[in-house]
Amino acid sequence: MAFLVSANGLRRYAWRYRRLFTWTRLANFGLGLVSLGASRMLGRPIVWAHPFMLMIEPSAYCNLRCPLCPSGNGTLTRRRGNLSLQDYQRLIDQTHRYIFMVMLWNQGEPYLNPAFNAMVRYAHEHRIFTFTSTNGHFVRNDAEAEAIVASGLDELIVSVDGVDQETYARYRVGGDLRRVFAGIRSVLGARARMNSRTPVVSLQFIVMRHNEAQLEAAAQAARELGVDKYLVKTAQVYSPAEAAAYLPAEPAYCRYEQTAGPQLRVKGQPTRGCNVLWYSSMIDWDGTVTACCFDKDAEFPLGNACAGVPFWRIWRGRAYNQLRQRVLTDRRQIPMCTNCSEGYRGMFTHVEELTG
């Protein structure tokens, strides 16, 4: 989460979310760092801790057809569905003593799961930080906005990649910008009526070739809407053709190096190692456990957390450690690792806190 918080805001965030900190979680956090350091030093996977962060996919369905998203453009090959509330609750029951945060999104729109607010509430009741990212089309009235606030959601990112309908819809295909702006206002209004400090609302702008001229206009729109933060994010592409069509002209807003060949290369990417495999895990809607959200199609399944196998057995199991070993040896041999943001510090090139 640190990359979404300015340096000046870290102390304030620590105080605001002090409910997250327990001795067990802090000890697990420290043990995780020691495990990571020992693994790097010895060149083999050592896992003494539990993850202190989980990413869970509530839904693999989406209402939009974004051309760079496997869910939206139809290239996602795994089955689609919604995570059941019962499976989700079992996951939280197994992990809540150790995790600080659960990020509730992946390849679909979270609010397409009818149980989504109940999922947030369950994690909130277990003193876990809850965080989601949405395209903003499912806050259609004050009642839905109030339900989001009442769930206890800590942070809400709303993707708005254009300040006029034509620019916005070039990427958010099928989307309605006015509806998204109205939804943001509804959540902020509900938060004020309910005298709540959460969710913290961020407007996210993914920079692409067709919208990079609107960066300042988007910042102004964020200020006028009254959101808490304005985030500028770099785009992920999957081919040289997509790079030519979508990556911005300004290098500062591009996560890829300029190379003469066809291979896409993320700036600053290491040849060995990955911190994520020691502190976080990804669980798809059907319980499939993968290393992270860059395994879009679950090509490297590590187990199933909804099939009766304890999550900890998967986390410390043979498949997970074999992947860790491959990454420690040479991550370039793993296809999904060649296009991930590990080592790149500019995935969010700008984080502007608009409220205190």
Buried (B, 14 or more C-beta within 10 A) or exposed (E): BEEBBEEEBEEEBEEBBEEBEEEEBEEBBEBBBBBBEBBBEEEEBBBBBBBBBBBBBBBBBBBBBBBBBBBBBEEBEBEBBBBBBEBBBBBBEBBBEBBBBBBBBBBBBBBBBEBBBBBBBBBBEBBBBBBBBBBBBBBEEEEBBBBBBBBBBBBBBBBBBBBEEEBBBBBBBEBBBEBBBBBBBBBBBBBEEEEBEBBBBBBBBBBBBBBBEBBEBBBEBBBEBBBBBBBBBBBBBBEEEBBEBBBBEEEEBBBBEEEEEEEBBBBEBBEEBBBBBBBBBBBBBBBBBBBBBBBBBBEBBBBBBBEEBEBBEBBBBEEBBEBBEBBBBEBEEBEBBBBBBBBBEBBBBBBBBBEE
